[in-house]
Amino acid sequence: MDLSKDIVNMLEMLGSHGKDPAGGITRFLYSEEWVEAQKYLEREMENEGLDVSFDAIGNLFGTLKGSKFPEETVLSGSHVDTVRNGGYYDGQYGIVAAFIAIKYLKEKYGQPLRNLEMVSMAEEEGSRFPYGLWGSKNIVGIAKKADVEKMEDSDGVPFVNAMTRAGFAFRDEEVGMRDDLKAFVELHVEQGNVLESEKKSVGVVHSIVGQRRFNIELTGQANHAGTTPMGYRKDAVYAASQMIYEIISAARVHGDPLVATVGEIDVTPNVVNVVPGKALFSLDIRHTDKDALVSFTDELNEILSKTAKVHGVTLDVNMWMDEDPVPMDQEIVDIMEGYCKENGLNYKLMHSGAGHDSQIFAPQIPTAMLFVPSRDGISHNPAEFTEPADLAEGVKALIGTLYELAYKE
């Protein structure tokens, strides 16, 4: 089956809603561009004969009804929002893939035994408001009005006003998660360079990494750069630089799949002729195993304490994120891998180093993910690109998976 042309055409059509003059797409939650994109998808779903509906907060669903088990639903899709000046693949590829997969299955096999449903989720990125995964968290019933009702975007627009203007409202928190959902499958671009480096077309994801994020603040003593001898200094930047070197070095020793990143450094007073009195740096660590995350946290705390003492600086460590690793459903992973083997797809079993909507679904219902390569590992960027042939291979794997889940007893 040659699906690449249909995939690319639909990606371009969907990507025209929110097309950024600087290149790429900017489509924030509840923006005019976001509404246009959801309305475009609504029309496409209706034209395909799907039963179409929005939920209270703006997730869009298109359902192919099941014949034998109408009380059971297999769901597939991804998020329609983007980062500022993002690419054409992150999020919207998973929506397009679900649409094309359902269309293909309907034409080839007719009505499924279980409901086969696609979803264009309202939000995942957290780009407009400081709250991510709004779409999936509402579907599984864990998002709360209190979490967002006082939030504003960078222009001072309240979350509630933006949502109301787009035509939506808060869900009824007295109503729990839908009881018909039996599985969720998400197809996504990798947003890394593993598949491309290993020349693989499909990634079968067995787990999503856990994440811990820290703000680490050091307080020394600001002083004159010319009159303070080296031996008398309490240089916060010198202490921070040693900590960063030792933490990253320790992570390299541990090796994959552990990763550690210092992405932000702030220095006070940040003046050329003053010994820095304060330094603040961020730390992001990720691993597929919770015990390994905890163990490395203990190791880095020892590094931090020891180094702070040597340099005579005070230390404040704030761990502000602690997300456990999320395993994918083994039965669905086996289905994916089996299809790839039987049909000669060039695949790899792998973990996801980034968070996705699947991590919200997985604790609630059987969930699994598929990846396709990202050129040069680039994502959240207009240069984001996946070869059409690889896009098609990913959809083939999705079709095979959805067939097993929705058409088989």
C-alpha positions in Angstrom: 0.0 0.0 0.0 1.4 3.4 -1.0 0.0 5.9 1.6 2.8 8.5 1.5 1.0 10.9 -0.9 -2.2 11.0 1.1 -0.3 11.5 4.4 1.8 14.4 3.1 -1.2 16.1 1.5 -3.3 16.0 4.7 -0.3 17.1 6.8 0.0 20.2 4.5 -3.7 20.9 4.6 -3.8 20.6 8.4 -0.5 22.6 8.7 -2.1 25.5 6.7 -4.1 26.3 9.8 -1.6 28.2 11.9 1.1 28.5 9.3 3.7 30.9 10.7 5.2 33.7 8.4 8.6 32.7 9.9 8.0 29.1 8.7 6.5 26.1 10.4 3.3 26.3 12.5 2.1 28.2 15.5 -1.2 26.8 16.8 -1.8 27.5 20.4 -4.7 26.1 22.5 -8.0 27.9 21.9 -6.5 30.3 19.4 -8.2 31.2 16.1 -5.8 28.9 14.3 -6.5 26.1 16.7 -10.3 26.4 16.1 -9.8 26.4 12.3 -7.7 23.3 12.5 -10.2 21.4 14.6 -13.0 22.5 12.3 -11.0 21.3 9.3 -10.6 17.9 10.9 -14.3 17.8 11.9 -15.2 18.2 8.2 -12.8 15.5 7.1 -14.1 13.1 9.6 -17.7 13.8 8.6 -16.9 13.4 4.9 -15.5 10.0 5.8 -18.7 9.0 7.4 -17.4 8.9 11.0 -19.6 9.9 14.0 -18.0 13.2 15.0 -18.2 14.9 18.4 -16.3 17.4 20.6 -16.1 16.9 24.3 -16.5 19.7 26.8 -13.0 21.1 26.6 -12.4 20.7 22.8 -11.0 17.2 22.2 -12.3 16.1 18.8 -13.4 12.5 18.2 -14.4 10.6 15.0 -15.8 7.1 15.5 -16.3 4.1 13.2 -18.9 2.1 15.1 -18.3 -1.5 16.0 -20.7 -4.3 15.1 -20.3 -6.8 17.9 -18.7 -4.9 20.8 -20.2 -1.4 20.6 -19.4 -0.8 24.3 -15.6 -1.2 23.6 -13.5 1.5 21.9 -10.0 1.4 20.4 -8.6 5.0 20.3 -5.8 6.4 18.3 -4.5 10.0 17.6 -2.4 12.8 19.1 -2.5 16.5 19.9 -3.4 19.3 17.5 -1.6 22.2 19.3 2.0 23.2 18.6 4.9 25.0 20.1 5.6 28.5 18.8 7.0 28.2 15.2 6.9 24.4 15.4 7.1 21.8 12.7 4.5 19.9 10.5 4.9 16.5 12.2 4.9 16.7 16.0 1.4 15.9 17.1 -0.5 16.4 13.9 1.2 13.4 12.2 -0.5 11.1 14.8 -3.9 12.6 14.0 -3.4 12.3 10.3 -2.1 8.7 10.7 -5.2 7.7 12.7 -7.5 9.2 10.1 -5.8 7.5 7.2 -5.5 4.2 9.1 -9.3 4.1 9.9 -10.1 5.1 6.3 -8.0 2.3 5.0 -9.4 -0.3 7.4 -13.0 0.8 6.7 -12.5 0.5 2.9 -10.7 -2.9 3.1 -12.4 -4.7 6.0 -15.6 -2.8 6.5 -17.1 -2.4 10.0 -14.9 -3.4 12.9 -16.1 -5.5 15.8 -15.2 -2.8 18.3 -15.5 1.0 17.9 -12.5 2.4 16.1 -12.0 6.0 17.1 -9.6 8.8 16.2 -8.9 11.8 18.4 -7.4 15.2 17.8 -6.5 16.2 21.4 -6.9 19.8 22.4 -3.5 20.4 23.9 -0.3 18.7 25.0 2.6 21.2 24.7 1.9 23.7 27.4 3.0 26.5 25.0 0.3 29.0 25.6 -0.6 28.4 29.3 1.8 26.8 31.9 -0.1 23.5 31.9 0.6 20.6 29.6 -1.4 17.5 28.5 -4.7 19.3 29.0 -6.4 17.2 26.3 -5.4 13.7 27.5 -5.8 14.6 31.2 -9.4 15.5 30.6 -10.1 12.4 28.7 -8.9 10.2 31.6 -10.6 12.5 34.1 -7.6 13.8 36.1 -7.5 17.4 34.9 -9.1 19.9 37.4 -10.7 23.2 36.9 -8.8 24.5 39.9 -5.5 23.7 38.1 -6.0 26.3 35.3 -8.9 28.7 36.1 -6.6 31.4 37.4 -3.9 31.0 34.6 -3.2 33.7 32.0 -1.1 33.5 28.8 1.8 35.8 28.1 -0.6 38.5 26.8 -2.6 38.4 29.9 -5.6 36.5 28.4 -7.2 34.3 31.1 -7.5 30.6 30.4 -11.2 30.7 31.0 -11.8 33.5 28.6 -9.8 31.8 25.9 -11.7 28.6 26.3 -15.1 30.3 26.4 -14.3 32.3 23.3 -13.3 29.2 21.4 -16.7 27.7 22.3 -15.8 25.3 25.1 -16.1 24.9 28.9 -14.9 22.9 31.8 -16.0 19.2 31.9 -18.2 18.0 34.7 -15.8 16.7 37.3 -18.5 14.6 38.8 -18.3 12.3 35.7 -15.3 10.0 35.6 -13.4 8.5 32.7 -15.3 6.9 29.8 -15.7 3.2 30.5 -15.7 2.2 26.8 -12.0 2.9 26.2 -10.1 -0.4 26.0 -6.9 0.7 24.3 -5.0 3.8 23.1 -2.3 3.7 20.3 -0.3 6.8 19.4 1.9 7.2 16.4 4.5 10.0 16.7 7.7 11.3 15.2 10.6 10.3 17.4 12.0 13.8 18.0 15.4 12.3 18.4 18.1 10.7 16.1 18.1 7.0 17.2 16.0 5.6 14.4 17.7 7.7 11.7 21.2 6.8 13.1 20.3 3.1 13.0 18.5 3.4 9.7 15.2 2.1 11.0 11.8 3.2 9.7 9.7 2.3 12.7 10.2 2.4 16.5 8.1 0.1 18.7 8.1 1.9 22.0 8.2 -0.2 25.1 8.4 2.5 27.7 8.4 6.3 28.3 11.2 7.6 30.6 10.6 9.0 34.0 11.8 12.5 34.7 13.2 14.4 37.6 13.9 18.2 37.3 15.7 20.3 39.8 16.6 24.0 40.4 19.9 24.1 42.3 20.9 27.4 43.9 24.3 28.2 45.3 25.0 31.2 47.5 28.6 32.3 48.0 29.9 35.8 48.5 30.0 38.6 45.8 33.3 40.5 46.0 35.7 42.6 44.1 37.4 40.6 41.2 40.7 42.4 41.6 41.1 42.7 45.4 39.9 39.2 46.5 42.6 36.6 46.4 41.7 33.2 44.9 42.1 31.5 48.2 39.6 33.7 50.0 36.8 33.5 47.5 33.4 31.9 47.8 32.8 31.8 44.1 29.3 30.4 43.3 30.0 29.9 39.6 33.2 28.0 40.3 31.3 25.7 42.6 28.5 25.3 40.1 30.8 24.6 37.2 32.5 21.7 39.2 29.1 20.3 40.2 27.9 20.4 36.6 31.1 18.7 35.4 30.8 15.9 37.9 27.1 15.3 37.4 27.4 15.1 33.6 30.5 12.9 34.0 28.7 10.6 36.3 25.8 10.3 33.8 28.2 9.4 31.1 29.6 6.7 33.2 26.1 5.3 33.8 25.4 5.4 30.1 22.1 4.8 28.2 19.3 5.1 28.9 20.2 7.6 31.7 20.5 11.2 30.5 21.3 14.3 32.5 21.0 17.9 31.1 21.9 21.3 32.5 19.9 23.7 30.3 19.7 26.9 32.3 22.3 28.9 34.3 21.7 32.2 36.0 24.4 34.2 37.7 24.2 37.1 40.2 25.3 39.8 39.9 26.5 38.8 36.4 29.1 41.6 36.2 32.5 41.2 34.6 34.5 42.5 37.6 32.6 40.9 40.5 33.1 37.4 41.9 29.7 35.8 41.5 27.8 35.6 44.8 25.0 33.4 43.5 24.5 30.8 40.8 21.3 28.9 39.9 21.2 26.1 37.4 18.6 23.6 36.2 19.1 19.9 36.1 16.9 17.4 34.1 17.5 13.6 34.6 15.6 10.8 32.8 15.6 7.0 32.9 13.3 4.2 32.0 13.7 2.6 35.5 12.5 4.3 38.6 15.1 2.7 40.9 17.8 4.0 38.6 16.4 7.5 38.8 16.3 7.4 42.6 19.8 6.0 42.8 21.2 8.6 40.5 19.4 11.3 42.5 21.2 10.0 45.6 24.5 10.1 43.8 24.0 13.7 42.5 22.9 14.9 46.0 26.2 13.5 47.4 28.1 15.3 44.6 26.3 18.6 45.3 26.8 18.5 49.1 30.4 17.5 49.0 31.3 20.2 46.4 29.3 22.9 48.2 31.3 22.2 51.4 34.6 22.3 49.6 33.8 25.7 48.1 32.2 27.2 51.2 28.9 27.9 49.5 25.4 27.2 50.8 23.2 24.9 48.8 19.5 24.7 48.1 18.1 21.9 46.0 14.5 22.0 44.8 13.2 18.9 42.9 10.1 20.4 41.3 9.3 17.5 39.0 9.2 13.8 39.8 7.5 11.8 37.0 7.8 8.0 37.1 8.7 6.0 34.0 5.6 4.6 32.2 5.8 1.1 30.6 3.7 0.5 27.6 1.2 -2.4 27.4 3.2 -5.6 26.6 0.4 -7.2 24.7 0.1 -4.3 22.3 3.8 -4.0 22.0 3.9 -7.7 21.0 1.2 -7.0 18.4 3.2 -4.2 17.0 6.4 -6.1 16.9 4.7 -9.2 15.4 3.2 -7.1 12.6 6.6 -5.5 11.8 8.3 -8.9 11.7 5.6 -10.6 9.6 5.4 -7.7 7.1 9.1 -7.0 6.8 9.1 -3.5 8.4 12.5 -2.3 9.4 11.9 -1.6 13.1 13.5 -1.2 16.5 12.3 -1.8 20.0 13.1 1.4 21.9 12.0 3.7 24.7 10.8 7.3 24.4 13.0 10.0 25.9 10.3 12.5 25.7 6.9 12.7 27.3 3.7 12.1 25.3 -0.1 11.8 25.8 0.4 8.1 26.0 2.0 8.5 29.5 -1.4 9.9 30.7 -3.4 7.0 29.1 -1.1 4.2 30.1 -1.9 4.0 33.8 -5.6 3.9 32.9 -6.0 1.6 29.8 -3.7 -0.6 27.7 -1.5 1.9 25.7 1.4 1.7 23.3 3.3 4.0 20.9 5.0 3.8 17.5 7.7 6.1 16.3 9.0 7.2 12.9 12.4 8.9 12.3 13.1 12.6 12.7 15.7 13.9 10.3 18.8 15.0 12.3 16.7 14.5 15.4 15.1 17.9 14.9 11.7 18.7 16.4 9.8 21.8 17.7 11.3 23.6 14.7 10.2 24.4 11.1 13.1 22.2 10.0 11.3 19.1 11.4 11.0 16.5 8.7 10.4 12.8 8.2 10.7 11.1 4.8 7.3 10.3 3.2 8.3 6.6 2.9 8.9 6.5 6.7 5.6 8.3 7.4 3.9 5.5 5.4 5.8 2.7 7.2 4.6 4.1 10.5 1.0 4.2 9.3 1.2 0.6 8.0 2.3 -0.5 11.5 -0.6 1.5 13.0 -3.0 -0.1 10.6 -1.8 -3.6 11.5 -2.1 -2.8 15.2 -5.6 -1.3 15.0 -6.8 -4.2 12.9 -5.7 -6.7 15.6 -7.3 -4.6 18.3 -10.6 -3.7 16.7 -11.3 -6.4 14.1 -10.2 -9.5 16.0 -12.2 -11.4 18.6 
